[in-house]
Amino acid sequence: MSNLLTGRRRAGVAAALVAVMLAVGCSSSGDETGSTTTSWSMPARGTAEVTNPEYAPQGSETETDYVDAFVAGYQARPDPTFAGIDMACVAPKWVAAIGLDAFFAAGVTPQRIATETSPLELLVGDEATAGAVIDAIPACGVTLVDVFINGLGVSDPNTVACIRRSVTEEQVRPGYVAAVLGSDGPDAAQLTAACQS
């Protein structure tokens, strides 16, 4: 759907891999190419190894690294789903709500966020965290209705005024929470039906 919302299926695989690694014990080692090989011992099967891509987090990344990456990525590729947000204000709130462990578990590095995509749906696995991610936007001075209107690309003042009268924060928030979790965002056609001429 957007730059920030990609790869939902990989989240399940990553979560399962992390769960197995935590359950049976694991260790990691790297080489000069930047690849990391993770090994874990399994009681019934001996040792298994998985080589992660070069961009796997090393565990030394900080919240500031991820905040800076969200800001850089948004400046390079503004996401129409979150059009017009103040990413410099929102990013620290997102990273705090998501937590560093989620970035590590999903295999998402600051470099990936800054240069490729920012896969929120890989990082956010529950409605409470998705709500915190969405609530960071109005906490930074941009209403969700403004984000909705900006995402529509509507410039006609009469249509904008009609949408402002017809659409509420309470109507668009569930769609944005769902979008962060990997579903469709707010239903623009339904919410703006009264304003279509």
C-alpha positions in Angstrom: 0.0 0.0 0.0 2.8 2.5 0.8 6.5 2.8 1.5 5.9 2.4 5.2 3.6 -0.6 4.9 5.2 -3.6 3.2 6.0 -7.3 3.8 3.4 -8.5 6.3 4.1 -12.1 5.7 7.8 -11.8 6.5 6.8 -10.6 10.0 5.4 -13.9 10.8 8.4 -15.8 9.6 10.7 -13.4 11.5 8.7 -13.7 14.7 8.7 -17.5 14.4 12.5 -17.5 13.9 13.1 -15.3 16.9 10.8 -17.4 19.0 12.7 -20.6 18.0 16.0 -18.8 18.6 15.0 -17.7 22.1 13.6 -21.1 23.0 16.6 -23.2 22.1 19.5 -20.7 22.5 21.4 -19.0 19.8 24.6 -17.2 18.9 25.7 -15.0 16.0 29.0 -14.4 14.2 29.8 -12.2 11.3 32.4 -12.0 8.5 34.1 -9.3 6.5 31.2 -9.2 3.9 28.8 -7.9 6.6 26.7 -11.1 6.6 25.8 -12.5 9.9 25.4 -16.2 10.5 23.1 -17.1 13.4 23.5 -20.6 15.0 21.3 -22.2 17.5 21.3 -25.6 19.1 18.2 -27.7 18.9 17.9 -30.5 21.5 16.6 -33.1 19.0 18.4 -32.0 15.8 21.8 -30.7 16.7 22.8 -27.2 15.4 21.1 -25.2 12.7 22.5 -22.1 11.0 20.8 -19.3 9.0 22.8 -16.6 7.2 21.1 -13.3 7.4 21.3 -10.7 4.7 24.0 -8.0 5.0 21.5 -5.5 6.2 20.6 -7.4 9.4 20.8 -5.3 12.5 24.0 -5.8 14.5 22.4 -5.0 17.9 24.4 -1.8 18.4 21.8 0.4 16.6 20.3 3.1 18.9 16.9 4.7 19.0 18.5 7.8 17.6 19.7 5.8 14.6 16.2 4.7 13.8 14.7 8.2 14.4 17.2 9.7 12.0 16.5 7.0 9.5 12.7 7.6 9.6 13.3 11.3 9.0 15.8 10.7 6.2 13.5 8.1 4.5 10.4 10.3 4.7 12.3 13.3 3.3 13.6 11.2 0.4 10.3 9.4 -0.3 7.3 11.1 1.3 4.7 8.4 2.0 1.2 9.3 0.6 -0.4 7.4 3.4 1.1 9.8 6.0 1.1 12.9 3.8 2.1 16.1 5.5 3.1 14.7 8.9 6.0 16.3 10.9 8.3 13.3 10.8 11.0 15.1 12.9 8.4 15.1 15.7 6.7 11.8 15.0 9.8 9.6 14.5 11.0 9.6 18.1 7.5 8.7 19.3 7.3 5.9 16.7 10.6 4.4 17.7 9.7 4.6 21.4 6.3 3.0 20.8 7.8 0.2 18.6 10.9 -0.5 20.7 14.4 -1.4 19.6 13.7 -5.1 20.1 11.0 -5.1 17.4 13.5 -3.5 14.9 16.1 -6.2 15.8 13.6 -9.1 15.7 12.2 -8.0 12.3 15.7 -7.6 10.9 15.1 -3.9 10.0 18.1 -1.6 10.1 18.3 2.2 10.1 19.9 2.0 6.6 16.9 0.1 5.2 14.4 2.6 6.6 16.5 5.5 5.3 17.2 4.2 1.8 14.5 1.6 0.9 11.3 1.1 2.7 10.0 1.6 6.2 8.0 -1.5 6.9 5.8 -0.5 9.8 3.7 -3.7 9.4 6.9 -5.7 10.1 7.5 -3.8 13.2 4.1 -3.3 14.7 2.3 -6.5 15.7 -0.6 -5.4 17.9 -3.3 -2.8 17.9 -2.0 -0.9 21.0 1.3 -0.2 19.4 -0.4 0.7 16.1 -2.6 3.1 18.0 0.5 4.7 19.6 2.1 5.0 16.2 -1.0 6.8 14.8 -1.6 8.9 17.9 1.9 10.3 17.5 0.7 12.2 14.4 -1.9 14.5 16.1 0.4 14.8 19.1 2.8 16.5 16.7 0.3 19.1 15.5 -1.2 17.5 12.4 -4.8 16.1 12.6 -5.6 12.7 11.1 -8.2 14.5 9.0 -5.5 16.7 7.6 -3.4 13.6 6.8 -6.4 12.0 5.2 -7.1 15.1 3.0 -3.4 15.5 2.1 -3.3 11.8 1.1 -6.3 12.3 -1.2 -4.5 15.0 -3.0 -7.6 17.2 -3.0 -7.0 20.8 -3.7 -10.5 22.2 -4.5 -11.3 24.4 -1.5 -15.0 23.5 -1.6 -14.2 19.7 -1.5 -11.7 20.2 1.3 -14.2 22.2 3.3 -16.9 19.5 2.7 -14.5 16.7 3.9 -13.6 18.7 7.0 -17.3 19.0 7.8 -18.0 15.4 7.0 -15.0 13.4 8.2 -13.9 13.1 11.9 -10.7 11.9 13.6 -12.7 9.0 15.0 -13.7 7.9 11.5 -10.2 7.9 10.0 -8.2 6.6 13.0 -9.3 3.0 12.8 -8.3 2.9 9.1 -4.9 4.2 9.9 -4.4 1.7 12.7 -5.4 -1.1 10.4 -3.0 0.2 7.7 -0.1 0.1 10.2 -1.1 -3.5 10.9 -1.1 -4.4 7.2 -4.7 -3.9 6.2 -6.3 -1.3 4.0 -6.2 2.3 5.3 -9.2 4.6 5.6 -11.9 4.0 3.0 -11.7 7.2 1.1 -14.6 6.5 -1.2 -17.0 5.8 1.7 -15.8 8.7 3.9 -15.9 11.3 1.1 -19.1 10.1 -0.6 -21.1 13.1 0.6 -18.5 15.4 -0.9 -18.3 13.9 -4.4 -20.1 15.9 -7.1 
